[in-house]
Amino acid sequence: MADQYMILELKRTPAEFTISNIVEWGQNDNVGEILFLFLANCLQALSEVEDDLKDSCLCNILRIFIEKSPRYIYPVVSILTRSFVDEDGSFVVEASKADIMAAISQASGKSVDVLKYEMQHLSDLASLAESNRAACLVIGRRPHTIDYLFSKIIALAKDSVREVGRRGRRKKLRKTLLAMFVAASEFEAGILVRLLQPVWTKVPENVVLHALACATVYADRRIFPEDIPSHVDRAVDLYNELYKLHQSLRLLCDAYPCDCYKYMPEIIGFAPGIPLELMEAEHTHGISEILNKFDLKRFAYESNDYDEVIRAQVHGFGNGVISIYVDHALVTDRFPDVVAIINSSLKDETTSFILDVKLYAFIKGSDIWLLLEDLPNRHWENDKIVVSIVVSDILYLNGKSLLQRQFKNRFEELEHLFELLPGIKYRVNVLTDLKFLKGFLNDSPKSSLIVKSYLFDSTYEPHKKLRNWLILTDEDLVELEAAIDWGVEDASPGDSAEDLSELEAAIDWGVEDASPGDSAEDLSELEAAIDWGVEDASPGDSAEDLSELEAAIDWGVEDASPGDSAEDLSELEAAIDWGSSSGSGEDVD
């Protein structure tokens, strides 16, 4: 029977809904055998909820599978829309009343005439299915899973259009229905009938699309609750544009698991008019990461001024039509000057493109930089406000995505895109020696720079978290320069300049196990200990210990150690002088 608590929870608004209240499995659990009973309760809740709350209920249902079991998203969507799509085409999921009656007859062992008589006293065909369980399953039955149900739905959809004789097609179709009903419980049998008959109307694809976008936003725990409404609006607009382009719900469903709705265009394909998530630079994990990625390789670099400029993407559709997006919001009307500059700079053979750009807006004759929220809507009418364009990258050109091309190849395409005119520029600074970055940063007013992979591992795919854009601060570069000079490949930005200086000294002294954690005093003492031939001396030995140890060695006491106190060693020295080779601090009165 239906789980009333679960149904009640599913009817909550998305903001109030808590998955853990009804779901007992986690995303990393083995959930290959989710029971159809769980989905049946979801469908029952959707049928009971008021019309104005159906979208919320549907959002909650899809969110469960997005967060917990992404591989079931398309089977659930297929059941909701009563359709199935694969490489063979598009199929409708339904069954006639006569075929369902025949399947119930075979499952229960009752004739069709008997079932028709019973129907006179029942409300509908679903009730008939519920009251006529398969006789062989009175003792027990195998649990009905979503996997099993979906395999039968696919067979049912394809059997209904199979190009065989009518009698043969009907026989296969009824056999599939029989398998579905034999595996179903009383409650599940009723749900199946309501699905396959027009008792429950199918959910329109546009409604599912809207719910899928909403569910993706609510599933993203990085979004603060107060920001959810604005993200929902953006996600819905984005999914609608993607659907217009691909005309496929399955393509969207198969893209999960997806960390963020903004990555969806990158994963399934895009075109001008569909904003992308732009690459972001990340702080380095250590000097070893920098050396592994960039040392002795060609790399690009630029000032890290992204927090002071307007980061935008410019979409060109051809025939002079251009759209500008900032943080996925369409802001073309605010930048007619940018549109004019780009159109005048483009070469004639360009038909479509998407650019990653930085817009520098500033007040002429001053150091005041303007962000989007500071920029007047009609700034182009104010000759004191200047906007210039720096093109950082090109992501799409003449009908083709460039995201999986290396940065060097993308920049070569960029070089052939524009005529060099005032107001727009593009350039890339390339090096092979990390040492020169310090000089670049010294000449820059910024406190950090961004280093980018250039020849290899330099694709533009934010959702893959490739870490091919790294932020290097001035402190990082000081430590990096020292580490390169000293040949310390495993030094890291966590090591202070003082640590690295001491480490260099330790390396010069031949102390292989010295580390940045050793103080200057420790290393000085360690050098002395090495000179004295004390192989097991360590930076933990105090100056007093080492001084005493030196004396002990001079005295010929091979088993003296820094653990012996000054008093011990003094007594030991006296013992040696007295001719007692086994003397120790404890033996001397």
Sequence and secondary structure as in RCSB ss.txt:
>XXXX:A:sequence
MADQYMILELKRTPAEFTISNIVEWGQNDNVGEILFLFLANCLQALSEVEDDLKDSCLCNILRIFIEKSPRYIYP
VVSILTRSFVDEDGSFVVEASKADIMAAISQASGKSVDVLKYEMQHLSDLASLAESNRAACLVIGRRPHTIDYLF
SKIIALAKDSVREVGRRGRRKKLRKTLLAMFVAASEFEAGILVRLLQPVWTKVPENVVLHALACATVYADRRIFP
EDIPSHVDRAVDLYNELYKLHQSLRLLCDAYPCDCYKYMPEIIGFAPGIPLELMEAEHTHGISEILNKFDLKRFA
YESNDYDEVIRAQVHGFGNGVISIYVDHALVTDRFPDVVAIINSSLKDETTSFILDVKLYAFIKGSDIWLLLEDL
PNRHWENDKIVVSIVVSDILYLNGKSLLQRQFKNRFEELEHLFELLPGIKYRVNVLTDLKFLKGFLNDSPKSSLI
VKSYLFDSTYEPHKKLRNWLILTDEDLVELEAAIDWGVEDASPGDSAEDLSELEAAIDWGVEDASPGDSAEDLSE
LEAAIDWGVEDASPGDSAEDLSELEAAIDWGVEDASPGDSAEDLSELEAAIDWGSSSGSGEDVD
>XXXX:A:secstr
   HHHHHHHTS TTT  GGGT    TTS  TT BHHHHHHHHHHHHHS GGGHHHHHHHHHHHHHHH GGGHHH
HHHHHHTEEEETTEEEE    HHHHHHHHHHHHT  HHHHHHHHTTSSSHHHHHHH   GGGSS     BHHHHH
HHHHHHHHHTT SS HHHHHHHHHHHHHHHHHH  HHHHHHHHHHHSTTS    HHHHHHHHHHHHHHH TTS G
GGHHHHHHHHHHHHHHHHHHH  HHHHHHT S S GGGHHHHH   TTS       EE S HHHHHHHHTTS EE
EEE  TTTSEEEEEEEEETTEEEEEETTEE GGG HHHHHHHHHHB TT   EEEEEEEEEEETTS  B  GGGS
 TTGGG TTEEEEEEEEEEEEETTEE TTS HHHHHHHHHTTB   TTEEE  EEES TTHHHHHHHTSSSSEEE
EEE SSS    GGG    EEEEEHHHHHHHHHHHHHT TT  TTS HHHHHHHHHHHHTT TT  TTS HHHHHH
HHHHHHTT TT  TTS HHHHHHHHHHHHTT TT  TTS HHHHHHHHHHHHTT TT  TTT  
